[in-house]
Amino acid sequence: ERAAMRETRKAQKEQLLVNLKEGDILTGTVTSVADFGVFIDLGGVDGMIHLSEMSWTKIGHPRDVVQVGAQVQVQVLSVERDRERIALSMKRLTKEPWQTVEERYKPGDLVNGTITKLASFGAFARLDDNIEGLIHISELADRRINHPKEVVKEGDTLQLRVIRVDAARRRLGLSLKRASEEYSGEIIEVDAPEEWPEPSGDEEMNG
């Protein structure tokens, strides 16, 4: 019986490797979680989702996203039949957040953001969908301040006003001082070309 099961599994594996192609969407089971990614049983053969292909946003560890035994939907990125290696992705099944940012955010919108990092020129804030924006130091308070730490600290969750949306350049301008006042419709230009925060997700898409 065991030998028969092994033969059946081997046949399933061979058939799956022959039929799999780039772009296929499958459902599999998480069999193990490592620092660099997770392994998925696709029904006779394992594939791997690299950490960078799990989410468009930065994650600390794969276990923050999935657990062993979980059923997940994946897209096939590549198949190396001779080495029996299958590269998979979870994030490719959803749109990259910056592709739709201009549909979801408009200048004047009030949003909740969590301060993630302070710099001399302002504070970075992560919104509910993990998009990160910049609160320029001039937009933190009505008074002049020397450093953002005078007003905010990492971990603070605040109501903020969207003052600029630029999906092409992956920039979202936010304001703390304008959150409590009626929005005038003015778009605030802030010069910080070398200091703007990096996007939350991977900037480049392969393929």
PAZAPA-4460 file (N, C-alpha, C; in steps of 0.05 Angstrom, whole numbers, plus 32768, in hexadecimal, padded with zeros to 4 digits):
% residues 207
    n_x    n_y    n_z   ca_x   ca_y   ca_z    c_x    c_y    c_z   seq   type   mol
   8011   7FE8   8000   8000   8000   8000   8011   8019   8000     1      E     A
   8027   8019   8011   8039   8030   8012   8047   8034   7FF7     2      R     A
   804F   801E   7FEB   805D   801F   7FD1   804A   802B   7FBC     3      A     A
   8031   8022   7FBE   801D   802C   7FAB   8018   804A   7FAE     4      A     A
   8018   8053   7FC7   8015   8070   7FCD   802C   8080   7FC3     5      M     A
   8044   8075   7FC6   805D   8082   7FBC   805C   8085   7F9E     6      R     A
   8053   806F   7F91   8052   8070   7F73   803D   8084   7F6A     7      E     A
   8027   8085   7F78   8011   8097   7F71   801B   80B4   7F74     8      T     A
   8029   80B9   7F8B   8033   80D4   7F90   8048   80DC   7F7B     9      R     A
   8059   80C8   7F73   806E   80CE   7F5F   8061   80D5   7F45    10      K     A
   804C   80C6   7F3D   803E   80CB   7F24   8031   80E6   7F24    11      A     A
   8025   80EE   7F3B   8018   8108   7F3E   802D   811E   7F3B    12      Q     A
   8044   811A   7F47   805A   812D   7F46   8063   8131   7F2A    13      K     A
   8068   811B   7F1C   8071   811D   7F00   805D   812B   7EEE    14      E     A
   8043   8124   7EF2   802E   8130   7EE2   802C   814E   7EE7    15      Q     A
   802F   8155   7F01   802D   8172   7F08   8044   8181   7EFD    16      L     A
   805C   8176   7EFE   8074   8184   7EF3   8071   8188   7ED5    17      L     A
   8065   8175   7EC8   8062   8176   7EAA   804D   818C   7EA3    18      V     A
   8038   818E   7EB3   8022   819F   7EAC   8025   81BC   7EB6    19      N     A
   8035   81C0   7ECB   8037   81DB   7ED7   8044   81EE   7EC4    20      L     A
   803A   8206   7EC4   8047   821B   7EB3   8045   8236   7EC1    21      K     A
   8056   8248   7EB9   8057   8263   7EC5   803C   8270   7EC2    22      E     A
   8033   827C   7ED8   801A   828A   7ED8   8003   827A   7EE3    23      G     A
   8006   8260   7EE6   7FF1   824F   7EF1   7FEA   8258   7F0E    24      D     A
   7FD1   8257   7F15   7FC8   825E   7F30   7FBE   8244   7F3D    25      I     A
   7FC9   823D   7F54   7FC3   8225   7F62   7FBE   822A   7F80    26      L     A
   7FB2   8216   7F8C   7FAF   8216   7FA9   7FC0   8200   7FB5    27      T     A
   7FCF   8207   7FCA   7FE1   81F3   7FD6   7FE0   81F6   7FF4    28      G     A
   7FEF   81E4   8002   7FF0   81E4   801F   800D   81EA   8028    29      T     A
   800F   81FC   803C   8029   8203   8047   8034   81EB   8057    30      V     A
   804B   81E2   804E   8057   81CA   805C   806D   81D2   806F    31      T     A
   807B   81E8   806A   8090   81F1   807C   8095   820F   8078    32      S     A
   809F   821C   808D   80A4   8238   808D   80C2   823D   8094    33      V     A
   80D0   824B   8084   80EC   8251   8089   80F0   826F   8089    34      A     A
   8108   8278   8091   810E   8295   8091   810B   82A2   8076    35      D     A
   8112   8292   8061   8113   829D   8046   80FA   8299   8036    36      F     A
   80E6   828A   8041   80CE   8286   8032   80BE   826E   803D    37      G     A
   80AB   8264   802D   809B   824E   8035   8099   8239   801F    38      V     A
   8096   8220   8026   8092   820A   8013   8075   8202   8012    39      F     A
   806B   81FE   7FFA   804F   81F8   7FF5   804C   81DD   7FE7    40      I     A
   803B   81CC   7FF2   8035   81B2   7FE4   801F   81B8   7FD0    41      D     A
   8025   81B3   7FB7   8011   81B9   7FA1   8002   81A0   7F99    42      L     A
   8005   818B   7FA9   7FF8   8172   7FA2   800A   815D   7F96    43      G     A
   8020   8158   7FA3   8034   8145   7F99   804F   8150   7F95    44      G     A
   8051   816B   7F93   806B   8178   7F8F   806A   8192   7F9F    45      V     A
   8082   8199   7FAA   8084   81B1   7FBA   808E   81C9   7FA9    46      D     A
   8084   81E0   7FAE   808E   81F9   7FA3   8096   820B   7FBA    47      G     A
   80A4   8220   7FB3   80AD   8233   7FC8   80A5   824F   7FC1    48      M     A
   809B   825D   7FD6   8096   827A   7FD4   80AC   8288   7FE3    49      I     A
   80BC   8297   7FD5   80D1   82A6   7FE2   80C5   82BD   7FF2    50      H     A
   80D2   82C5   8007   80C9   82DA   8019   80C0   82F3   8009    51      L     A
   80CF   82F9   7FF4   80C9   8311   7FE4   80B0   830F   7FD3    52      S     A
   80A6   82F6   7FD0   808E   82F1   7FC0   8075   82EC   7FD1    53      E     A
   8077   82F0   7FEB   8061   82EB   7FFC   804E   8303   7FFF    54      M     A
   8059   831A   7FFE   8048   8332   8002   8055   834A   7FF4    55      S     A
   8045   835D   7FEB   804F   8375   7FE0   805C   8387   7FF5    56      W     A
   8054   8383   800E   805F   8393   8024   8075   8383   8032    57      T     A
   8087   8391   803F   809D   8384   804D   8092   8374   8065    58      K     A
   809C   835C   8068   8094   834B   807F   80AD   8342   808D    59      I     A
   80AB   833E   80A7   80C2   8336   80B7   80C9   8319   80B2    60      G     A
   80B5   8307   80B1   80BA   82EA   80AF   80A1   82DE   80A2    61      H     A
   80A6   82C9   8091   808F   82BC   8084   8078   82B3   8097    62      P     A
   807F   82AC   80B0   806A   82A3   80C2   8057   82BA   80CA    63      R     A
   805F   82D3   80C4   804D   82E9   80C8   8036   82E9   80B5    64      D     A
   8039   82D9   809F   8024   82D8   808A   8016   82BD   8089    65      V     A
   8024   82A7   808C   8018   828D   808A   8023   827A   80A0    66      V     A
   8014   8265   80A5   801C   8250   80B8   801B   8235   80AA    67      Q     A
   802A   8222   80B5   802A   8207   80AA   800E   81FC   80AB    68      V     A
   8006   81F0   8095   7FEB   81E4   8093   7FD7   81F6   8085    69      G     A
   7FDE   8210   8081   7FCB   8223   8075   7FC8   821D   8057    70      A     A
   7FB0   8221   804D   7FAB   821F   8030   7FAF   823B   8024    71      Q     A
   7FC0   823C   800F   7FC5   8256   8002   7FC3   8254   7FE4    72      V     A
   7FBB   826A   7FD8   7FBA   826B   7FBB   7FD4   8278   7FB1    73      Q     A
   7FE0   826C   7F9C   7FFA   8275   7F92   7FFA   8277   7F74    74      V     A
   800D   8286   7F6A   8011   8287   7F4D   802D   827C   7F47    75      Q     A
   802F   826C   7F32   8048   8260   7F2A   8059   8276   7F1B    76      V     A
   8072   827A   7F25   8084   828D   7F19   8097   827F   7F05    77      L     A
   80A0   8267   7F0D   80B2   8258   7EFB   80B3   823B   7F03    78      S     A
   80B9   822A   7EF0   80BB   820D   7EF5   80D5   8203   7EE9    79      V     A
   80E6   81F7   7EFA   80FF   81EA   7EF2   80FA   81CC   7EF4    80      E     A
   80F2   81C0   7EDF   80E9   81A3   7EE0   8101   8191   7EE6    81      R     A
   8118   8196   7EDB   812F   8184   7EE0   8138   8185   7EFD    82      D     A
   8134   819C   7F0A   813C   819E   7F26   8124   819C   7F39    83      R     A
   810C   8199   7F2D   80F3   8197   7F3C   80F0   81AF   7F4F    84      E     A
   80F5   81C6   7F44   80F2   81DF   7F54   80DB   81F0   7F48    85      R     A
   80CA   81F8   7F59   80B3   8209   7F51   80B3   8222   7F62    86      I     A
   80B5   8239   7F55   80B4   8252   7F63   8098   825D   7F62    87      A     A
   808E   8265   7F7A   8072   826E   7F7C   8071   828A   7F87    88      L     A
   8059   8296   7F85   8055   82B1   7F90   8039   82B3   7F9B    89      S     A
   8036   82C1   7FB1   801C   82C8   7FBB   8014   82E4   7FB3    90      M     A
   8028   82F6   7FB3   8022   8312   7FAF   8019   8319   7F93    91      K     A
   8022   8308   7F7F   801A   830E   7F64   7FFC   830B   7F5E    92      R     A
   7FEE   82FF   7F71   7FD1   82FB   7F6E   7FC2   8314   7F77    93      L     A
   7FD0   8327   7F81   7FC3   8341   7F89   7FD2   8357   7F7B    94      T     A
   7FC5   836E   7F79   7FD2   8385   7F6C   7FE6   8392   7F7F    95      K     A
   7FFC   839B   7F74   8010   83A9   7F83   8003   83C3   7F8E    96      E     A
   8005   83C8   7FA8   7FF6   83DF   7FB4   7FF9   83FA   7FA7    97      P     A
   8011   83FF   7F9C   8015   841A   7F90   8006   841C   7F75    98      W     A
   7FFE   8406   7F69   7FEF   8407   7F50   7FD3   8413   7F53    99      Q     A
   7FC8   8411   7F6B   7FAD   841A   7F70   7FAC   8431   7F85   100      T     A
   7FC3   843B   7F8C   7FC3   844F   7FA2   7FB3   8468   7F9B   101      V     A
   7FB4   8470   7F81   7FA5   8489   7F79   7F87   8484   7F78   102      E     A
   7F7F   846B   7F77   7F62   8465   7F79   7F58   8465   7F96   103      E     A
   7F6A   845F   7FA8   7F62   845C   7FC4   7F67   8475   7FD5   104      R     A
   7F7A   8486   7FCC   7F80   849E   7FDC   7F7F   84B6   7FCA   105      Y     A
   7F72   84CB   7FD5   7F70   84E5   7FC7   7F7A   84FB   7FDA   106      K     A
   7F86   8510   7FCF   7F8E   8527   7FE0   7F75   8531   7FF0   107      P     A
   7F79   8534   800A   7F63   853C   801B   7F58   8525   802C   108      G     A
   7F5D   850C   8024   7F53   84F5   8034   7F60   84F5   8050   109      D     A
   7F50   84ED   8063   7F5B   84E8   807E   7F60   84CA   8081   110      L     A
   7F78   84C3   808B   7F80   84A7   808E   7F8D   84A3   80A9   111      V     A
   7F8E   848A   80B1   7F9D   8483   80C9   7FB8   8478   80C1   112      N     A
   7FCD   8481   80CE   7FE8   8479   80C8   7FF8   8474   80E1   113      G     A
   800B   8461   80E0   801C   845A   80F6   8039   8463   80EF   114      T     A
   8044   8472   8101   8060   847C   80FD   8073   8465   80FE   115      I     A
   8083   8461   80E8   8095   844B   80E7   80B2   8453   80EA   116      T     A
   80B9   846C   80E2   80D5   8474   80E3   80D6   8493   80E4   117      K     A
   80EA   849D   80F2   80EE   84BA   80F3   8109   84C0   80E6   118      L     A
   8109   84D7   80D8   8121   84E1   80CB   8121   84FF   80CF   119      A     A
   8138   850B   80C9   813A   8528   80CE   8127   8538   80BD   120      S     A
   811E   852D   80A6   810D   853C   8094   80EF   8536   8097   121      F     A
   80E9   8522   80A9   80CC   851C   80AD   80C8   8500   80B9   122      G     A
   80B0   84F7   80B7   80A9   84DD   80C3   809B   84CC   80AE   123      A     A
   80A2   84B2   80AE   8094   849F   809C   807C   8494   80AB   124      F     A
   8066   8490   809C   804E   8485   80A8   8043   846F   8096   125      A     A
   803C   8459   80A2   8030   8442   8093   8012   8443   8097   126      R     A
   8003   8442   8080   7FE6   8442   8081   7FDC   8426   8085   127      L     A
   7FC1   8423   8086   7FB5   8409   808C   7FBC   83F4   8078   128      D     A
   7FC0   83FB   805F   7FC7   83E8   804A   7FE5   83E4   8046   129      D     A
   7FF4   83EF   8059   8011   83EC   8059   8020   83FE   8045   130      N     A
   8011   8410   8038   801E   8424   8028   802B   8438   803B   131      I     A
   8044   8440   8035   8052   8454   8045   8053   846F   8038   132      E     A
   804E   8483   8049   8050   849F   803F   8063   84AF   8051   133      G     A
   8067   84C7   8049   807A   84D9   8057   806B   84F1   8062   134      L     A
   806E   84F6   807C   8065   850F   8088   807E   8521   8089   135      I     A
   8080   8534   8077   8097   8546   8078   8097   8555   8092   136      H     A
   80AF   855D   809B   80B1   856B   80B5   80A0   8584   80B6   137      I     A
   809C   8590   809F   808C   85A9   809E   806E   85A3   80A1   138      S     A
   8066   8589   809F   804A   8581   80A1   8043   8573   80BB   139      E     A
   8056   8574   80CE   8052   8567   80E7   8044   8579   80FC   140      L     A
   804A   8593   80FB   803F   85A5   810F   803D   85C1   8103   141      A     A
   802C   85D1   810F   8029   85ED   8106   8041   85FE   810E   142      D     A
   804F   85F5   8122   8067   8604   812B   8080   85F9   811E   143      R     A
   8095   8607   811F   80AF   85FE   8114   80BB   85EA   8127   144      R     A
   80C4   85D3   811D   80D1   85BF   812E   80EC   85B8   8121   145      I     A
   80FE   85AE   8132   8119   85A7   8128   811B   8589   8120   146      N     A
   8109   8578   812C   810A   855C   8126   80EE   8550   812B   147      H     A
   80E6   853D   811B   80CB   8530   811E   80C6   8525   813A   148      P     A
   80DC   851D   8148   80D8   8510   8163   80CC   8524   8177   149      K     A
   80CB   853D   8170   80BF   8551   8182   80A0   854E   8181   150      E     A
   8096   8541   816C   8079   853F   8168   806F   8522   8169   151      V     A
   807E   850F   815C   8075   84F4   815A   808B   84E1   8161   152      V     A
   8083   84C7   8165   8097   84B2   816B   808F   8499   815C   153      K     A
   80A1   8487   8157   809B   846E   814A   8086   845F   8159   154      E     A
   8073   8454   814A   805D   8445   8156   8043   8455   815A   155      G     A
   8045   8470   8159   802E   8481   815C   801A   847C   8145   156      D     A
   8001   8478   814B   7FEC   8476   8137   7FDC   8490   8136   157      T     A
   7FDB   849D   811F   7FD0   84B8   811D   7FBD   84BB   8106   158      L     A
   7FAB   84CE   8108   7F9B   84D6   80F1   7FAA   84EA   80E0   159      Q     A
   7FAC   84E4   80C6   7FBC   84F5   80B5   7FAC   84FD   809D   160      L     A
   7FB5   8513   8090   7FA8   851C   8078   7FBA   8516   805F   161      R     A
   7FAE   850A   804B   7FBC   8506   8032   7FBE   8520   8023   162      V     A
   7FD6   8528   801C   7FDA   8542   800E   7FE6   853E   7FF2   163      I     A
   7FF0   8526   7FED   7FFC   8522   7FD2   7FFD   8504   7FCC   164      R     A
   7FF5   84FD   7FB4   7FF6   84E1   7FAB   8004   84E0   7F90   165      V     A
   8019   84D1   7F8E   8028   84CE   7F75   8030   84B1   7F72   166      D     A
   801E   84A1   7F65   8023   8485   7F62   803C   847F   7F51   167      A     A
   8040   848F   7F3C   8056   848A   7F2A   8071   848B   7F38   168      A     A
   8073   849E   7F4B   808C   84A1   7F59   808B   8493   7F75   169      R     A
   8074   8486   7F7A   8070   8478   7F94   8074   848A   7FAB   170      R     A
   8065   84A0   7FAA   8067   84B3   7FC0   804B   84BA   7FCA   171      R     A
   8049   84BA   7FE4   8030   84C2   7FF1   8037   84D7   8007   172      L     A
   802D   84EF   8003   8033   8504   8016   801D   8506   802A   173      G     A
   8024   8508   8044   8011   8509   8059   8016   8521   806B   174      L     A
   8002   8529   807A   8004   8540   808C   7FF6   853A   80A6   175      S     A
   8004   8540   80BC   7FF7   853E   80D6   7FEA   8558   80DE   176      L     A
   7FF6   856E   80D8   7FEB   8587   80E1   7FD1   858F   80D2   177      K     A
   7FCD   8584   80BA   7FB5   858A   80AA   7F9E   8576   80B0   178      R     A
   7FA4   8562   80C0   7F8F   854E   80C6   7F77   8559   80D5   179      A     A
   7F7C   856E   80E5   7F67   8579   80F7   7F5A   8591   80EB   180      S     A
   7F62   8599   80D3   7F56   85B0   80C6   7F48   85A8   80AC   181      E     A
   7F36   85B9   80A2   7F28   85B3   8089   7F3C   85B5   8072   182      E     A
   7F3A   85A2   8060   7F4D   85A1   804A   7F46   85B6   8035   183      Y     A
   7F5A   85C5   802D   7F56   85DB   801A   7F59   85D3   7FFD   184      S     A
   7F63   85BB   7FF8   7F66   85B1   7FDD   7F82   85B7   7FD3   185      G     A
   7F93   85C3   7FE3   7FAE   85CA   7FDB   7FBF   85B1   7FDB   186      E     A
   7FCE   85AC   7FC5   7FE1   8596   7FC4   7FFC   85A0   7FCD   187      I     A
   8007   8594   7FE1   8020   859D   7FED   8038   8590   7FDF   188      I     A
   804A   859F   7FD4   8062   8594   7FC8   8078   8594   7FDC   189      E     A
   8085   857D   7FE0   809A   857B   7FF3   80B3   8570   7FE5   190      V     A
   80C9   857E   7FE7   80E1   8575   7FDA   80F2   8563   7FED   191      D     A
   80F3   854A   7FE6   8104   8537   7FF5   810B   8520   7FE2   192      A     A
   8116   8526   7FCB   811A   8512   7FB6   812D   84FB   7FBF   193      P     A
   8140   8501   7FCF   8153   84EC   7FD7   814B   84DF   7FF1   194      E     A
   8136   84EA   7FFD   8130   84E1   8018   8115   84D4   801B   195      E     A
   8107   84D2   8004   80EC   84C6   8005   80EE   84A9   800C   196      W     A
   80DB   849F   801D   80DD   8483   8025   80DA   8470   800E   197      P     A
   80E7   8459   8011   80E4   8444   7FFD   80C8   8438   7FFE   198      E     A
   80BE   842D   7FE8   80A3   8421   7FE8   80A2   840A   7FFC   199      P     A
   8089   8404   8005   8086   83EF   8018   808B   83D4   800D   200      S     A
   8084   83D0   7FF3   8088   83B6   7FE6   80A0   83B7   7FD4   201      G     A
   80A4   83A1   7FC6   80BA   839F   7FB3   80B4   83B2   7F9C   202      D     A
   80C8   83C1   7F94   80C3   83D5   7F80   80C2   83C9   7F64   203      E     A
   80D0   83B3   7F60   80D1   83A7   7F46   80C1   838D   7F45   204      E     A
   80B3   8389   7F2F   80A5   8370   7F2B   80B3   8361   7F15   205      M     A
   80BA   8348   7F1A   80C7   8338   7F06   80B2   832D   7EF2   206      N     A
   80B9   832F   7ED9   80A6   8324   7EC5   8091   8338   7EBE   207      G     A
***
